[in-house]
Amino acid sequence: MKFHRLLLPSALLVISACSQAEPPVNTAQTANVMNSSVSAKEEDIIRSSLKMAIPDAEITAIKESPYKGLFEVKAKGYGTAYMSADGRYMLQGELIEINGSKIINVTEQGMAEERKAALAAAPLKDMIVFPAVGKTKGIAYVFTDIDCGYCRKIHNEVPTMNQMGIEIRYLAFPRAGYPSPTSKGMDSIWCNANRNEALTKAKLGVPIPSASCATPIKAQYELGQTLGVRGTPAVFTESGMQVGGYLSPKDLAAAMNIK
């Protein structure tokens, strides 16, 4: 049993992505994070229930949700789930608020601010950047894998996205985990003197000479786990909203309000 995040953006977008080959392995212990609105007793009950049912789940936060009696639980690599105060019932997926004609993805909005800060803090020098042509109208962060079909498909359209004013910032997310044969291949790309060219060749199936150096692959993979990435490509805007797996240039521009 494990958390499984169902991606449901506010526009009810269907996300196309290659699934992660292996579940995240949690080895570190994170300090308890408790929202002031959650009593110590309630948190202990929920944590104890999850520890028994899902021993490898690394709980990072528990807080009240907008729906009374339902608590939002976040776990590293698993995104967000919701639990009853007695720890007996769990809801997997996303909490949607319907307010008249408005449909608000409460879960996604709550995660967006955390993602925004985490992505902004990630070193730009460690990313593979394909800059916009002319004026930059928006920036998209894309967690990618070199063996994923949808990653190759979206990469073929990066030049069109750049022409539309969208800068693409790639981060590594080897779906097979770290370390793995895929992560070694990505190490070689990040060690290449021309990382952009090496990444493009790899996505075309061209072998990349093996190379070894200090790379950010592990750190970026762990960042993706923290942000709830479960497949590739995973596309985020600067605001921290996840807008897709695979997106066409037109759909990405629409999601970023770029005309």
C-alpha positions as CSV (number, residue, x, y, z in Angstrom):
1,M,0.0,0.0,0.0
2,K,1.3,3.5,-0.8
3,F,0.2,7.0,-1.5
4,H,-0.7,7.5,-5.2
5,R,-1.2,11.0,-6.4
6,L,-4.0,11.3,-9.0
7,L,-3.2,14.4,-11.1
8,L,-6.2,16.5,-11.7
9,P,-5.5,20.1,-12.7
10,S,-8.3,22.7,-12.3
11,A,-9.0,22.5,-16.0
12,L,-9.4,18.7,-15.7
13,L,-6.4,18.2,-17.9
14,V,-5.4,14.6,-18.7
15,I,-1.7,14.2,-18.1
16,S,0.4,12.1,-20.4
17,A,3.6,10.8,-18.9
18,C,5.8,7.8,-18.6
19,S,5.3,6.2,-15.2
20,Q,8.1,5.8,-12.6
21,A,9.6,2.3,-12.9
22,E,10.3,1.9,-9.2
23,P,8.7,3.5,-6.2
24,P,10.8,6.0,-4.2
25,V,13.0,4.6,-1.5
26,N,13.0,6.7,1.7
27,T,16.1,6.4,3.8
28,A,16.2,9.6,5.7
29,Q,13.9,10.6,8.6
30,T,12.3,14.0,8.4
31,A,11.5,16.0,11.6
32,N,7.8,16.2,12.5
33,V,6.1,19.2,11.0
34,M,2.9,20.1,12.8
35,N,0.4,22.8,11.9
36,S,-0.9,24.6,15.0
37,S,-4.5,23.7,14.1
38,V,-3.7,20.0,14.5
39,S,-3.6,18.7,18.1
40,A,-0.7,16.5,19.3
41,K,-3.1,13.7,19.9
42,E,-4.6,13.9,16.4
43,E,-1.2,13.9,14.8
44,D,0.0,11.0,16.9
45,I,-3.0,8.9,15.9
46,I,-2.6,9.7,12.2
47,R,1.2,9.1,12.3
48,S,0.8,5.8,14.2
49,S,-1.8,4.6,11.7
50,L,0.3,5.4,8.7
51,K,3.5,3.9,10.3
52,M,1.7,0.6,10.8
53,A,0.1,0.5,7.3
54,I,2.9,2.1,5.3
55,P,6.2,1.7,7.1
56,D,8.3,3.4,4.4
57,A,6.2,6.5,4.2
58,E,8.2,9.6,5.3
59,I,5.5,12.0,6.6
60,T,6.6,15.6,6.2
61,A,3.5,17.5,7.2
62,I,0.0,17.1,8.7
63,K,-2.5,19.9,8.8
64,E,-6.2,20.5,8.7
65,S,-7.8,20.6,5.2
66,P,-10.6,23.1,4.3
67,Y,-13.1,20.3,4.9
68,K,-13.8,19.9,8.6
69,G,-12.6,16.6,10.0
70,L,-10.3,15.8,7.1
71,F,-6.6,16.2,7.6
72,E,-4.1,16.8,4.8
73,V,-1.1,14.5,5.0
74,K,2.1,15.0,2.9
75,A,4.8,12.3,2.5
76,K,8.0,12.6,0.6
77,G,7.7,11.1,-2.9
78,Y,4.0,10.5,-2.6
79,G,2.4,13.9,-2.8
80,T,-0.8,14.6,-0.7
81,A,-3.4,12.4,0.8
82,Y,-6.3,13.0,3.2
83,M,-7.1,11.2,6.4
84,S,-9.8,11.1,9.1
85,A,-8.9,12.2,12.6
86,D,-9.1,8.6,13.9
87,G,-6.5,7.5,11.3
88,R,-8.9,4.8,9.9
89,Y,-9.8,6.3,6.6
90,M,-7.6,7.7,3.8
91,L,-8.6,9.5,0.6
92,Q,-6.2,9.3,-2.3
93,G,-6.3,12.0,-4.9
94,E,-7.1,15.7,-4.9
95,L,-9.5,17.8,-3.0
96,I,-11.7,19.9,-5.4
97,E,-13.8,22.8,-4.2
98,I,-16.9,23.7,-6.3
99,N,-17.9,27.2,-5.7
100,G,-20.7,28.2,-8.1
101,S,-19.2,28.1,-11.5
102,K,-15.6,27.9,-10.2
103,I,-13.8,24.7,-9.8
104,I,-10.8,25.0,-7.5
105,N,-8.1,22.4,-7.1
106,V,-7.4,22.9,-3.4
107,T,-4.6,20.3,-3.3
108,E,-2.8,21.7,-6.3
109,Q,-3.0,25.3,-4.9
110,G,-1.7,24.2,-1.6
111,M,1.3,22.4,-3.1
112,A,2.0,25.2,-5.6
113,E,3.6,27.7,-3.1
114,E,6.0,25.0,-1.8
115,R,7.0,23.9,-5.3
116,K,7.5,27.5,-6.3
117,A,10.0,28.1,-3.5
118,A,11.7,24.8,-4.1
119,L,12.1,25.3,-7.8
120,A,13.4,28.9,-7.4
121,A,16.0,27.6,-4.9
122,A,17.3,24.9,-7.3
123,P,20.6,26.1,-8.8
124,L,20.0,27.3,-12.4
125,K,23.5,26.3,-13.4
126,D,22.6,22.7,-12.7
127,M,19.7,22.7,-15.1
128,I,19.8,22.2,-18.9
129,V,18.2,25.3,-20.2
130,F,16.7,25.9,-23.7
131,P,16.2,29.7,-23.7
132,A,13.3,31.5,-25.3
133,V,13.9,33.1,-28.7
134,G,13.5,36.9,-28.3
135,K,11.5,38.1,-25.2
136,T,11.0,35.5,-22.5
137,K,7.3,35.3,-21.8
138,G,7.3,32.4,-19.4
139,I,9.5,29.7,-17.9
140,A,8.6,26.0,-17.6
141,Y,10.5,23.5,-15.4
142,V,10.5,20.0,-16.9
143,F,11.6,16.9,-15.0
144,T,12.8,14.5,-17.7
145,D,14.1,11.0,-18.3
146,I,16.1,10.0,-21.4
147,D,14.3,6.7,-21.9
148,C,10.7,8.0,-21.7
149,G,8.7,8.2,-25.0
150,Y,6.7,11.2,-23.9
151,C,9.9,13.0,-22.8
152,R,11.3,12.5,-26.3
153,K,8.0,13.7,-27.8
154,I,7.9,16.9,-25.8
155,H,11.6,17.6,-26.5
156,N,11.0,17.5,-30.2
157,E,8.7,20.5,-29.7
158,V,11.0,22.5,-27.5
159,P,12.2,24.6,-30.4
160,T,8.6,25.6,-31.1
161,M,8.1,26.4,-27.4
162,N,11.2,28.6,-27.5
163,Q,10.0,30.4,-30.6
164,M,6.7,31.1,-28.6
165,G,8.8,32.8,-25.9
166,I,8.9,29.9,-23.4
167,E,12.1,29.0,-21.7
168,I,12.5,25.3,-20.9
169,R,14.5,24.4,-17.8
170,Y,15.3,20.7,-17.6
171,L,15.9,18.8,-14.4
172,A,16.8,15.1,-14.2
173,F,14.4,12.5,-13.0
174,P,15.6,9.0,-13.8
175,R,12.4,6.9,-13.4
176,A,14.4,3.8,-12.5
177,G,15.8,5.7,-9.5
178,Y,19.2,6.7,-8.3
179,P,21.6,5.0,-8.9
180,S,20.5,3.1,-12.0
181,P,21.6,2.6,-15.6
182,T,19.4,5.5,-16.6
183,S,20.9,7.8,-14.0
184,K,24.4,6.9,-15.2
185,G,23.4,7.9,-18.7
186,M,22.1,11.2,-17.4
187,D,25.3,11.7,-15.5
188,S,27.2,11.4,-18.9
189,I,24.9,14.1,-20.4
190,W,25.4,16.5,-17.5
191,C,29.1,15.9,-17.7
192,N,29.2,16.7,-21.4
193,A,30.8,19.9,-22.5
194,N,27.6,20.7,-24.5
195,R,24.8,19.4,-22.3
196,N,22.0,20.7,-24.5
197,E,23.4,18.9,-27.6
198,A,24.0,15.7,-25.6
199,L,20.5,15.7,-24.2
200,T,19.0,16.2,-27.6
201,K,21.1,13.3,-29.0
202,A,20.2,11.0,-26.2
203,K,16.5,11.7,-26.8
204,L,17.1,10.8,-30.4
205,G,18.6,7.5,-29.3
206,V,22.2,8.5,-30.1
207,P,24.7,6.9,-27.7
208,I,26.5,9.4,-25.5
209,P,30.1,8.8,-24.5
210,S,30.3,7.7,-20.9
211,A,31.6,10.3,-18.5
212,S,32.0,10.8,-14.8
213,C,31.9,14.0,-12.8
214,A,30.1,15.6,-9.9
215,T,26.5,16.0,-11.2
216,P,23.2,17.2,-9.7
217,I,21.2,14.1,-10.9
218,K,20.7,12.7,-7.4
219,A,19.7,16.0,-6.0
220,Q,17.3,16.8,-8.8
221,Y,15.8,13.3,-8.6
222,E,15.2,13.8,-4.8
223,L,13.7,17.3,-5.5
224,G,11.3,15.7,-7.9
225,Q,10.3,13.1,-5.3
226,T,9.7,16.0,-2.8
227,L,7.5,17.8,-5.3
228,G,5.4,14.6,-5.9
229,V,6.8,13.7,-9.4
230,R,5.7,10.2,-10.2
231,G,6.3,10.1,-14.0
232,T,8.0,12.0,-16.7
233,P,7.8,14.5,-18.2
234,A,6.5,16.5,-15.3
235,V,6.0,20.1,-16.3
236,F,5.7,23.0,-13.7
237,T,5.3,26.7,-14.1
238,E,7.2,29.3,-12.1
239,S,4.2,29.6,-9.9
240,G,4.6,26.0,-8.8
241,M,1.6,24.7,-10.6
242,Q,2.0,21.3,-12.3
243,V,0.4,21.8,-15.7
244,G,1.2,18.5,-17.4
245,G,3.0,15.5,-18.3
246,Y,3.3,15.8,-22.1
247,L,1.9,19.1,-23.5
248,S,1.9,20.4,-27.0
249,P,3.4,23.9,-27.5
250,K,-0.1,25.3,-27.9
251,D,-1.4,23.7,-24.7
252,L,1.6,24.7,-22.7
253,A,1.3,28.3,-23.8
254,A,-2.4,28.2,-22.9
255,A,-1.6,26.8,-19.5
256,M,0.9,29.6,-18.9
257,N,-1.5,32.3,-20.3
258,I,0.9,33.1,-23.1
259,K,-0.6,34.4,-26.3
